[in-house]
Each structure stands twice: as structure tokens, then as C-alpha cells.
Amino acid sequence: MAKYQFRVEVEQQYLPEQSAPAQGVFSFAYTITITNVGEVPAQLISRHWIIANAAGEVEEVKGLGVVGHQPLLKPGEAFQYASGCRLRTPNGTMQGSYFCVAEDGERFDVEIAPFVLDDGSSRVLH
């Protein structure tokens, strides 16, 4: 086990009731669970997101904490939050990182692997 390590799990969903495809508005919600799987308590300080739509447009979002929180997680503890974004296309991707500081002063980044935002319209049903 790494001394400084958070695991990030993401669930996303399309929000048709908040979308207007004819106007190029596609709304998505995502729920993120952050678990401290390391050996030292650590605090999430800031976030950096890279959001790309199917047209190749990229938006970067940086800020302190997540949904107004800067959770301090002891080993084994988890923090879950929900947020969302809008795209101008029916699908795209999100990826990014969290900047964290451990209780002992060590600073580290937690990579958030790319995940797909998809309204489901491109799926072939069998």
C-alpha cells in the first residue's frame, strides 16, 4: 500500500429533464467517491478538471475543494459528492486531478482517470 493514495470512483448519468438537445444543451450528473487507501490522513485541497465534448472543445475548471468542502480523510475513510456539467454535444469526457496535503505535510496529486459522459443516443440496442 502506498503511503499517500486516494482511490477515485465515478458514476455518471445523463439528465434528459435538464437538457435541450435542439439547443445544444446536454446535462450530466456525476457522483464521485474518494477513499483514502493510503497510510496517512490527508486533506483534499483543490480540484482541476478537463472537460471535452465531441466537437473537440475543451474547458478547464480549477478551484478549491469539491462542492464547498475540503475533506480530511483518515486511512479507510471515504467522501462522496455529486456535481454536474453541461456539454454542447451528446457525449464527451472528463478527467483531472485533486491536489492533496497529508497530515505530515507531504503534498501529492491524485489523478482522476478519464470517464465518458454519454446521453445514450449513440448506443445500438440489440
Secondary structure, DSSP 8 states (H G I E B T S, - for coil): --SS-EEEEEEEEE-GGG-BGGGTBEEEEEEEEEEE-SSS-EEEEEEEEEEEETTS-EEEEEEESBTTB--EE-TT-EEEEEEEEEESSSEEEEEEEEEEEETTS-EEEEEEEEEEEE-STT----
